[in-house]
Amino acid sequence: MQKRLIEIKWGLIFVIMMLLWMYFEKAMGWHDENIAEHAAYTNFVAIPSVLVYVLALLEKRRKYFNNVMTWRQGFISGMVITLGVVILTPFSQLVTHELITPDYFENVSAYAVNQGQMTQEEASNYFNLTSYLWQSAVFALIVGTLTSAIVALFVRRKA
């Protein structure tokens, strides 16, 4: 457990960053009056997300591996962060949709229906907490794995 404290810390930092991002999106109106812009602008969360992984793996390399880290060691550390994020996903989704933006599902459903992208039934089935719990956990696992693999390539260092 002691050897994974850095990853646990950065997994928590990642979740906090995501909650702050959700608050930012809400403040920008991307969850209500400017919801048409949400699909495009929400992708910018990739920048701080990758930055968190870079900072985490650099800290792991510096503090735990004495500035020498293989791709495999970096990837495993990244995957531990990813596992923490996946485990905390239900909590972060609950905070997001119950406290930060409780009207999001209603707003995005109405937008999708008004744009002719979905029927009301399709929108109701897609935009709800249960669906988002699954989507966000699977997305976190897939993107966390890819991010871990790529970032580990850049932060590895030979002796």
C-alpha positions in Angstrom: 0.0 0.0 0.0 2.8 2.4 0.9 4.4 2.0 -2.5 1.1 3.2 -4.2 0.5 6.3 -2.1 1.6 8.6 -5.0 -0.9 7.0 -7.4 -3.7 7.1 -4.8 -3.0 10.8 -4.2 -3.1 11.6 -8.0 -6.2 9.5 -8.5 -7.9 11.7 -5.9 -6.5 14.8 -7.5 -7.8 13.7 -10.9 -11.3 13.2 -9.4 -11.2 16.7 -7.8 -10.0 18.2 -11.1 -13.0 16.5 -12.9 -15.4 17.9 -10.3 -13.9 21.4 -10.7 -14.2 20.9 -14.5 -17.9 20.0 -14.2 -18.4 23.2 -12.1 -16.6 25.2 -14.8 -18.8 23.7 -17.5 -21.9 24.5 -15.5 -20.6 28.1 -14.9 -20.0 28.5 -18.6 -23.6 27.5 -19.3 -22.7 24.4 -21.2 -25.2 22.4 -19.1 -28.1 24.7 -19.7 -28.4 27.9 -21.8 -25.3 27.1 -23.9 -25.8 23.4 -24.0 -25.4 23.4 -27.8 -21.7 24.2 -27.2 -21.2 21.4 -24.7 -20.3 18.6 -27.1 -17.4 20.6 -28.5 -16.0 22.3 -25.4 -16.2 19.4 -23.0 -13.4 17.8 -24.9 -10.9 20.4 -23.6 -10.9 18.5 -20.3 -8.4 16.3 -22.0 -5.7 19.0 -21.4 -5.9 19.0 -17.6 -6.5 15.2 -17.6 -3.3 14.4 -19.4 -1.5 17.0 -17.3 -2.5 15.2 -14.1 -1.1 11.9 -15.5 2.1 13.6 -16.5 2.6 15.2 -13.2 1.8 12.0 -11.4 4.2 9.8 -13.3 6.9 12.4 -13.1 6.5 12.5 -9.3 6.5 8.7 -9.2 9.7 8.6 -11.2 11.4 11.2 -9.1 10.3 10.1 -5.6 9.9 6.4 -5.9 12.1 5.2 -8.8 15.0 7.6 -8.1 14.6 9.3 -11.5 14.8 6.1 -13.4 11.6 4.5 -14.7 10.8 2.0 -17.4 7.7 2.3 -19.7 6.3 -0.7 -17.8 6.7 0.9 -14.4 5.1 4.1 -15.7 2.3 2.2 -17.3 1.5 0.2 -14.1 1.6 3.4 -12.1 -0.8 5.1 -14.6 -3.1 2.1 -14.4 -3.2 2.3 -10.6 -4.3 5.9 -11.0 -6.9 4.8 -13.6 -8.2 2.1 -11.2 -8.6 4.7 -8.5 -10.5 7.0 -10.9 -12.8 4.2 -12.0 -13.5 3.2 -8.4 -14.3 6.8 -7.5 -16.4 7.4 -10.7 -19.8 6.6 -9.0 -19.0 9.2 -6.3 -18.0 11.9 -8.8 -21.0 11.2 -11.0 -23.3 11.5 -7.9 -21.7 14.8 -6.8 -21.8 16.1 -10.4 -25.5 15.3 -11.1 -26.9 15.8 -7.6 -25.0 18.9 -6.5 -23.2 20.6 -9.3 -25.7 20.3 -12.2 -28.9 18.6 -11.1 -30.8 19.7 -14.2 -28.3 18.4 -16.7 -30.1 15.3 -17.8 -33.3 17.1 -18.3 -31.6 19.9 -20.3 -29.5 17.6 -22.5 -32.5 15.3 -23.1 -34.6 18.3 -24.2 -31.8 19.5 -26.4 -31.3 16.2 -28.1 -35.0 15.8 -28.8 -35.4 19.4 -30.0 -32.5 18.9 -32.4 -34.1 15.7 -33.8 -31.1 13.6 -32.6 -33.2 11.3 -30.5 -36.8 10.6 -29.5 -37.9 11.4 -26.0 -37.7 7.8 -25.0 -34.2 7.4 -26.5 -33.0 10.5 -24.7 -34.5 9.3 -21.4 -32.8 6.0 -21.7 -29.4 7.5 -22.6 -29.3 10.6 -20.4 -29.7 9.4 -16.9 -27.6 8.7 -13.9 -27.5 4.9 -14.3 -26.4 5.2 -17.9 -23.8 7.8 -17.1 -22.4 5.7 -14.2 -21.6 2.9 -16.7 -20.5 5.2 -19.5 -18.1 7.2 -17.3 -16.6 4.1 -15.7 -16.0 2.4 -19.0 -14.7 5.7 -20.5 -12.4 6.2 -17.6 -10.9 2.7 -17.9 -10.4 3.0 -21.7 -9.0 6.5 -21.8 -7.0 6.0 -18.6 -5.3 3.0 -20.1 -4.5 4.8 -23.3 -3.3 7.9 -21.4 -1.1 5.7 -19.1 0.5 4.0 -22.1 1.2 7.2 -23.9 2.4 9.3 -20.9 4.6 6.4 -19.8 6.4 6.6 -23.1 7.3 10.3 -22.5 8.3 10.1 -18.8 10.4 6.9 -19.0 14.0 7.4 -18.3 17.0 5.0 -18.4 19.7 4.9 -15.8 
